Amino acid sequence: MNKALISGYFGFGNIGDEAIKIVLRKELSSLNVYPQFLVKEVKEAGEIKRDNLWDIIRGVVTSNFVISGGGGLLQDRTSSRSLYYYLSILILAKIFKKKAFIIGQGIGPINRNINRILTKITLNKCDLISVRDGASKKLLEEIGVKKEIFVTQDLSFLYEIEFLKKDLSHTQYNILQVKGRENIDIEEMADIARLMHDKTKEETVILPFFRNVDEPFAREIEKRTGFKVLVKDNVDEVLTIMNSAHIIVGMRYHSLLFSILLQKPVLPIFYDNKMRNLSKFFELDGIDIDKLNLPNFSKAFDTLLKNEEEIKKRIKDKLPIAKAYARKNFDLIIKYIS
């Protein structure tokens, strides 16, 4: 059996990244590959503490190949330190003569010139690069990556949604999925939550995806509106809540992706290009975060309500294509390890 060491943002409580981890474990195991994940804290077999250098080196040495992915790991929007960490794992792989794969990632933004140079040097040594959208490929080509770059889709499109029970603890509701640490006026967001209720006569449920970052912001909206915050750390529990919703307004990338998986009418709020790229693939309209105010939201929300059946049909038609592109990530892995 082959072994793979996998770096990603695992164990921090971000629902999207935990979905990616579940997909990687299942799909790699089906290829007779034993995955070892770098995580914040070790909780089960097949995990290595991500800040323990010697355990990481041991994991690289005992693996047949190293995977970086998926999600948006290679970027310096949050910090350069994060970018250096993920590049260093790939460099370690090459030092110990292991294959290094970048799988299903959304790349960027990478703004600092030194970060672009380091990314170019590192990725030109990788054996396989697949990215989840054309914009990521374009960015890598712009910074000088010469390796072949495959355009696939986010790994979470392969998340297996089995039977999801209906959430019967609420009457009909809509979801406002919020993202913390953005420059958004809290009063404006409270007004948006109220407007969703007023226009549909349905409850607004506020849903964080990343407890430590999103929940404080969500609680401030709850305090001002009385609308309930639901905090779940399990992917299936989050999907169950979303599956029972009527309309979803999403600020995080995987809230948009999960809405698409569930074929729900969704209004994305674009905080960076990865949201725009996914929305473009499914021909979905959204609102730029810097233009988010009550009048603009009201207009976009009215359009969504008017066209929700058409939106659901568009999603249904394009979803099999997205899933096929996501599957391509693992087809490429098979090719490159054989």
Secondary structure, DSSP 4 states (H G I P E B T S, - for coil): -EEEEEEEEESS-BHHHHHHHHHHHHHHHHTTEEEEEEESS--STTEEETT-HHHHHHHHHT-SEEEEEEES-S-SSS-HHHHHHHHHHHHHHHHTT-EEEEEEEPP----SHHHHHHHHHHHTT-SEEEESSHHHHHHHHHHT--S-EEE---GGGG---------TTSSSEEEEEE-SSS---HHHHHHHHHHHHHHHSSEEEEEESBHHHHHHHHHHHHHHH-PPB----SHHHHHHHHHT-S-EEE-SHHHHHHHHHTT--EEEEESSHHHHHHHHHTT---EEGGG--HHHHHHHHHHHHHTHHHHHHHHHHHHHHHHHHHHHHHHHHHHHH-
